[in-house]
Amino acid sequence: MSWEAREGECEKFEFYLEDEAREEWETSVKEEYLKMFEELTKPEEKKGQERLVREGVSIKETQWEKEWGTVRPVGFWKGRKTGIFICGNCSKEIKGAGKHGKAKNRNNPAFWGLEAREKVLCGECLWRRKGSMSAIRRMKFNQYAKLGMFRGG
């Protein structure tokens, strides 16, 4: 066959290449988009501690207590409106944040950037772990201590 006879087939093949190139471009753009999306969502995973702090530690939750050697509830109700929380390290009673059944953020190790399995710690136990806090958190912790919110400082 001559070139003139295959001219129509070549145009079809050229169109096919354009479609294939377009599909390849679309898949590359989709892959780049997914990579960018994954990078953007990674900081959300790192903000897990911040999410826990915003939600607060509820009386209903449980934690491992060293003194008792068992998993026990984080806190209990004393009277109608006062929530009492138990330090996961020394089992000291800590006052809650009003009548909502949540611990104060300053007693939450995640608030200070600590990776502790205890959900609630008293000021003295936090004071002992102060060295593993970031400089900014440690400075804020010292301000809280000067205001008398914690003992040991």
VOKE-223132 format. One record per residue: residue in one letter; x, y, z of N, C-alpha, C, O in turn. Coordinates in steps of 0.05 Angstrom, whole numbers, padded with zeros to 5 digits, always signed. Layout:
N
AXYZXYZXYZXYZ...
This chain:
153
M+00017-00024+00000+00000+00000+00000+00018+00025+00000+00040+00025+00010S+00007+00044-00012+00022+00069-00013+00016+00087+00011-00003+00081+00026W+00031+00107+00015+00028+00126+00037+00001+00140+00036-00012+00144+00056E-00007+00147+00012-00032+00161+00009-00056+00143+00018-00075+00153+00029A-00053+00117+00013-00075+00099+00021-00076+00096+00051-00098+00091+00062R-00054+00098+00065-00054+00094+00094-00056+00121+00109-00055+00122+00134E-00060+00142+00095-00062+00168+00108-00084+00170+00129-00080+00181+00150G-00107+00158+00122-00129+00158+00141-00122+00142+00166-00130+00150+00188E-00108+00120+00163-00100+00103+00186-00080+00118+00203-00081+00116+00228C-00062+00133+00191-00042+00148+00206-00056+00170+00223-00047+00175+00245E-00076+00183+00212-00090+00203+00227-00104+00190+00251-00105+00202+00273K-00115+00166+00248-00128+00152+00270-00107+00146+00291-00111+00149+00315F-00084+00136+00282-00062+00129+00301-00052+00154+00315-00046+00153+00339E-00050+00177+00301-00042+00202+00313-00062+00210+00335-00054+00219+00356F-00088+00208+00329-00109+00214+00348-00107+00196+00372-00110+00205+00395Y-00101+00170+00368-00098+00151+00389-00075+00159+00407-00076+00157+00432L-00053+00168+00395-00030+00177+00411-00037+00201+00428-00028+00203+00451E-00053+00219+00417-00061+00242+00433-00078+00234+00457-00074+00244+00479D-00096+00214+00453-00112+00205+00475-00094+00191+00496-00098+00195+00520E-00075+00175+00487-00057+00161+00505-00040+00181+00521-00036+00178+00545A-00030+00201+00507-00014+00222+00520-00031+00237+00540-00022+00244+00562R-00056+00243+00532-00074+00257+00551-00079+00241+00576-00079+00251+00598E-00085+00215+00572-00090+00197+00595-00065+00195+00613-00067+00195+00637E-00041+00194+00600-00016+00193+00616-00013+00218+00632-00004+00218+00655W-00019+00241+00619-00017+00267+00633-00037+00268+00656-00030+00277+00678E-00061+00258+00652-00081+00258+00673-00073+00241+00696-00076+00249+00719T-00062+00218+00690-00053+00200+00712-00029+00213+00727-00028+00210+00752S-00011+00226+00713+00011+00239+00727+00001+00262+00744+00011+00265+00767V-00018+00277+00734-00029+00299+00750-00044+00288+00775-00041+00299+00796K-00059+00266+00771-00072+00253+00794-00053+00244+00815-00057+00247+00839E-00030+00232+00806-00010+00222+00825+00003+00246+00840+00007+00244+00864E+00009+00267+00825+00020+00291+00839+00000+00302+00859+00008+00310+00881Y-00025+00303+00851-00046+00313+00869-00048+00296+00894-00050+00306+00917L-00048+00269+00891-00049+00251+00914-00025+00255+00932-00028+00254+00956K-00001+00258+00920+00023+00263+00937+00020+00289+00953+00026+00289+00976M+00010+00310+00939+00007+00335+00954-00014+00332+00976-00011+00343+00997F-00036+00318+00970-00057+00313+00990-00046+00298+01014-00053+00305+01036E-00030+00277+01009-00018+00262+01031+00000+00280+01048+00000+00278+01072E+00016+00297+01035+00034+00315+01050+00018+00334+01067+00025+00341+01089L-00005+00343+01056-00022+00362+01071-00036+00348+01094-00041+00361+01115T-00042+00323+01092-00056+00309+01113-00037+00298+01134-00046+00292+01156K-00011+00296+01129+00008+00287+01149+00008+00306+01173+00008+00296+01195P+00009+00332+01170+00007+00349+01193-00018+00344+01210-00017+00348+01234E-00040+00337+01197-00064+00331+01212-00060+00307+01231-00070+00306+01253E-00044+00287+01222-00038+00264+01238-00021+00273+01262-00024+00263+01284K-00003+00291+01258+00015+00301+01279-00001+00317+01299+00007+00319+01322K-00023+00328+01290-00040+00344+01308-00059+00327+01325-00078+00338+01337G-00053+00302+01327-00070+00284+01343-00070+00291+01372-00091+00290+01385Q-00047+00300+01382-00046+00308+01410-00063+00333+01414-00077+00336+01434E-00061+00352+01396-00077+00376+01398-00107+00370+01398-00123+00382+01412R-00115+00350+01381-00143+00342+01380-00151+00330+01407-00173+00335+01417L-00133+00314+01419-00139+00302+01445-00142+00324+01466-00159+00322+01484V-00126+00344+01465-00127+00366+01484-00153+00381+01481-00166+00388+01501R-00161+00387+01456-00186+00401+01452-00210+00386+01462-00228+00397+01473E-00209+00359+01458-00231+00343+01467-00231+00341+01497-00252+00339+01510G-00208+00341+01509-00205+00339+01538-00207+00310+01547-00216+00292+01532V-00198+00304+01571-00199+00278+01582-00225+00276+01599-00229+00292+01617S-00241+00257+01592-00267+00254+01605-00266+00234+01628-00248+00216+01629I-00283+00237+01648-00285+00219+01671-00290+00190+01662-00281+00172+01676K-00303+00186+01640-00310+00159+01631-00286+00143+01622-00287+00119+01622E-00264+00156+01615-00241+00142+01604-00226+00127+01627-00231+00132+01650T-00209+00109+01618-00193+00094+01637-00163+00098+01632-00155+00105+01610Q-00146+00093+01652-00117+00095+01649-00104+00076+01668-00116+00067+01688W-00079+00069+01662-00063+00052+01679-00053+00068+01702-00041+00090+01698E-00057+00059+01727-00046+00072+01750-00024+00056+01762-00027+00032+01768K-00001+00068+01766+00023+00054+01776+00019+00045+01804+00027+00022+01811E+00008+00062+01821+00005+00055+01850-00013+00031+01854-00007+00014+01871W-00035+00030+01839-00054+00008+01842-00046-00016+01825-00053-00039+01831G-00031-00011+01803-00022-00033+01786-00045-00044+01769-00043-00067+01760T-00065-00028+01764-00088-00037+01747-00097-00014+01730-00089+00009+01733V-00115-00021+01712-00129+00000+01696-00153+00008+01711-00170-00009+01718R-00155+00034+01716-00178+00044+01732-00190+00068+01717-00177+00079+01699P-00214+00076+01725-00226+00101+01713-00208+00125+01719-00195+00126+01740V-00208+00144+01701-00192+00168+01704-00202+00185+01727-00186+00198+01741G-00228+00185+01732-00239+00202+01753-00266+00192+01763-00275+00171+01755F-00278+00209+01780-00304+00202+01791-00318+00228+01799-00305+00249+01800W-00343+00226+01804-00359+00250+01812-00359+00251+01842-00363+00231+01856K-00354+00275+01853-00356+00280+01881-00378+00300+01885-00375+00324+01878G-00400+00291+01895-00424+00309+01896-00437+00310+01868-00433+00291+01852R-00452+00331+01863-00465+00332+01837-00448+00344+01815-00449+00335+01792K-00433+00364+01821-00420+00380+01800-00389+00378+01800-00377+00387+01780T-00377+00367+01819-00348+00367+01821-00336+00341+01810-00342+00319+01821G-00320+00344+01789-00306+00320+01779-00279+00318+01792-00264+00338+01793I-00272+00295+01802-00246+00291+01814-00231+00271+01796-00241+00250+01789F-00206+00278+01789-00189+00261+01772-00166+00250+01789-00158+00262+01808I-00156+00227+01781-00135+00214+01795-00109+00214+01778-00110+00206+01755C-00088+00223+01790-00062+00223+01776-00054+00195+01769-00056+00177+01786G-00046+00190+01744-00039+00163+01735-00013+00153+01746-00007+00130+01744N+00003+00171+01757+00029+00164+01768+00029+00159+01798+00039+00139+01807C+00018+00179+01813+00019+00177+01842-00008+00174+01855-00010+00173+01880S-00029+00172+01840-00057+00168+01849-00067+00191+01867-00083+00187+01885K-00056+00215+01863-00065+00238+01878-00091+00249+01865-00094+00248+01841E-00109+00259+01882-00134+00269+01872-00130+00298+01861-00117+00314+01874I-00142+00303+01837-00139+00329+01824-00167+00339+01818-00184+00323+01809K-00172+00364+01822-00198+00376+01816-00202+00379+01786-00183+00386+01772G-00226+00373+01777-00233+00375+01748-00239+00403+01740-00237+00422+01755A-00247+00406+01715-00252+00432+01703-00282+00438+01705-00296+00439+01684G-00292+00443+01729-00320+00450+01732-00339+00426+01731-00331+00404+01739K-00363+00431+01721-00384+00410+01722-00387+00394+01696-00407+00381+01692H-00367+00395+01678-00369+00382+01653-00357+00354+01652-00359+00341+01631G-00345+00346+01673-00333+00319+01673-00307+00317+01657-00301+00295+01647K-00293+00339+01655-00268+00339+01640-00245+00348+01658-00249+00364+01676A-00221+00337+01652-00198+00346+01668-00188+00373+01657-00192+00379+01633K-00175+00388+01674-00163+00413+01664-00140+00407+01645-00126+00387+01649N-00137+00423+01625-00117+00418+01605-00089+00418+01617-00071+00403+01608R-00085+00434+01638-00058+00435+01650-00050+00408+01663-00027+00404+01669N-00069+00390+01668-00063+00364+01679-00062+00342+01657-00059+00319+01663N-00065+00351+01632-00064+00332+01610-00036+00332+01598-00026+00353+01589P-00021+00309+01599+00006+00308+01589+00008+00316+01559+00029+00327+01551A-00013+00310+01543-00012+00317+01515-00012+00348+01511+00000+00357+01492F-00023+00362+01530-00023+00392+01529+00006+00402+01530+00012+00423+01518W+00022+00389+01545+00050+00397+01548+00069+00384+01528+00093+00388+01529G+00058+00368+01510+00074+00356+01489+00089+00331+01499+00108+00322+01486L+00079+00319+01521+00092+00295+01531+00078+00270+01520+00054+00270+01517E+00094+00251+01513+00082+00226+01504+00081+00206+01527+00099+00189+01530A+00061+00209+01543+00057+00191+01567+00032+00175+01563+00013+00184+01551R+00033+00150+01573+00009+00134+01571-00012+00142+01592-00035+00135+01589E-00004+00157+01612-00024+00167+01631-00039+00190+01618-00028+00206+01603K-00065+00192+01624-00081+00212+01613-00083+00237+01630-00088+00259+01620V-00079+00234+01656-00080+00256+01675-00056+00253+01694-00051+00232+01705L-00042+00276+01697-00019+00276+01716-00021+00301+01734-00030+00322+01725C-00013+00298+01759-00014+00321+01777+00010+00339+01771+00028+00332+01755G+00011+00362+01783+00032+00381+01778+00060+00371+01786+00079+00376+01771E+00061+00356+01807+00088+00346+01816+00098+00326+01796+00122+00326+01790C+00081+00308+01786+00091+00288+01766+00098+00302+01740+00117+00294+01726L+00083+00323+01733+00090+00338+01709+00116+00352+01713+00133+00355+01694W+00121+00362+01737+00146+00377+01744+00170+00358+01740+00191+00367+01730R+00167+00333+01747+00189+00314+01743+00195+00308+01714+00217+00302+01707R+00174+00311+01697+00178+00305+01668+00182+00331+01652+00182+00330+01628K+00187+00353+01666+00190+00379+01653+00213+00379+01633+00212+00394+01614G+00234+00364+01638+00257+00364+01621+00252+00354+01593+00267+00362+01574S+00232+00338+01589+00226+00328+01562+00207+00345+01546+00199+00338+01524M+00199+00368+01558+00181+00387+01544+00197+00404+01525+00222+00407+01529S+00184+00415+01505+00198+00434+01487+00203+00460+01503+00191+00464+01524A+00220+00477+01493+00228+00501+01508+00204+00520+01513+00201+00532+01534I+00187+00522+01493+00164+00540+01495+00144+00529+01516+00134+00544+01532R+00139+00503+01515+00121+00491+01534+00133+00492+01562+00118+00497+01582R+00159+00488+01565+00172+00490+01591+00169+00518+01602+00165+00521+01626M+00172+00538+01585+00169+00566+01594+00141+00571+01604+00137+00583+01625K+00121+00561+01589+00093+00565+01597+00088+00549+01623+00073+00559+01640F+00100+00525+01626+00096+00509+01650+00107+00525+01674+00095+00525+01695N+00131+00538+01671+00142+00554+01693+00124+00577+01700+00121+00584+01724Q+00111+00589+01680+00092+00611+01686+00069+00600+01702+00060+00613+01721Y+00058+00578+01695+00036+00565+01710+00045+00559+01739+00030+00564+01758A+00070+00550+01742+00080+00543+01768+00083+00568+01785+00077+00568+01809K+00092+00590+01773+00095+00615+01788+00068+00626+01798+00067+00639+01818L+00047+00621+01782+00021+00629+01789+00008+00612+01811-00013+00617+01821G+00022+00590+01818+00012+00572+01839-00006+00550+01829-00020+00538+01845M-00006+00545+01803-00024+00524+01793-00012+00496+01798-00027+00476+01797F+00014+00494+01802+00027+00469+01808+00045+00473+01832+00053+00495+01839R+00050+00451+01846+00069+00452+01868+00095+00440+01858+00096+00425+01839G+00116+00447+01872+00143+00436+01865+00160+00457+01852+00183+00451+01846G+00150+00481+01846+00166+00501+01833+00167+00526+01847+00179+00545+01838
